[in-house]
């Protein structure tokens, strides 16, 4: 027997589905910087009422994934050079620490999993698929950082990634990558060797080099 949702539950479920879908699109660079979003357009595209669309955007705005102008215009963030530098600095602080905490738990299976993800990342480069590239790049980092068992730090890290999603798409277009990041291989080598200083350096360089290039 199928359970019927009450109107409030149905609205909540619709809001959550829309929020998660939009969040993933923004995180993986499926939207460009400054891309406008409208309540009417989202409601029509997802077959929901205006209320869950409004709640989803409000939730995304709280995370910095979209911006709300004084006129009520909703769009993905267009980051200034100063903002890019700030977010790059946050990544440089948080992610090497997460990697360091993950190092004692970097067992063989984790390293093999990272190699597999990196192969998928390389395939995305060959196919010139920016969304797949960004998705597998973030999957590589998140898979490693989950081993740190530091959920509060990881949550902050993911919020930074979310704010950077559209900008990472712009970065990919500007750099025109022809090969996967070499620093991923350095991260894997440092994990194998149990070399914490080398791991911190590889992660810090990997997460900041491209962003600082975009800001210049």
Secondary structure, DSSP 8 states (H G I E B T S, - for coil): ------HHHHHHHHHHHHHHHHHHHHHTT-S-TT-EE-HHHHHHHHT--HHHHHHHHHHHHHTTSEEE-TT--EEE----HHHHHHHHHHHHHHHHHHHHHHHTT--HHHHHHHHHHHHHHHHHHHTT-HHHHHHHHHHHHHHHHHTT--HHHHHHHHHHHHHHHHHHHHHHHHHT-SS--HHHHHHHHHHHHT-HHHHHHHHHHHHHHHHHHHH-
